[in-house]
């Protein structure tokens, strides 16, 4: 009913409408598996999130377009960072494995299932731990084969470029990222969009990397996973 009225009258949807949509997305992420699909990456869900944010946007607010955006918006970049950390965890699990063994290796409860909710609401409590954990995953991949090493380099560079946006003094080596303590409902919507668009970007880059045999794209996610993602709606 509210969507219908907004379409007719050109008014704004209340920002509180984000909560049930974001809760539904979180539940779909946690419960999604091969046997019982919940399809968390529905385009209509993210189109609705974006519509609510656009209609409530202040003039100076950042708003992502249809593809990954370069911005200093903290909430959006936190979502991006979580998507890259998820890709790192999955790649690390498959390091040194080949063929069917590599494709069959699945994570029962990864960082998304465990930490998405808290990461999208209280990032300062979660991201320092996840970044600390990432060093172990990167170290493992750097000891793998050439493909694993190249992937580790691509992921590490992507993580560093995002983390630089959270440093108070980026020019100082060793300066730790400073993450916001809390994200309000509007920022949680931007977080979800950043996460969604980084996932889409990772898959697109992996497909280009595979099709060009390493001449184009980035090996951020496993090309096996990019193939699996053909059945997902992430665009």
Secondary structure by P-SEA (a helix, b strand, c coil): caaaaaaaccccccccaaaaaaaaaaaaaaacccccccccccaaaaaaaaaaaaaaccccbbbbcccccccccaaaaaaaaaaaaaaaaaaaaaccccccccccccccccccccccccccccccccaaaaaaaaaaaaaaaaaccaaaaaaaaaaaaaaaaaaaaaccccccccbbbbbbccccaaaaaaaaaaaaaaaaaaaaaaaaaaaaccccccccccaaaaaaacccccc
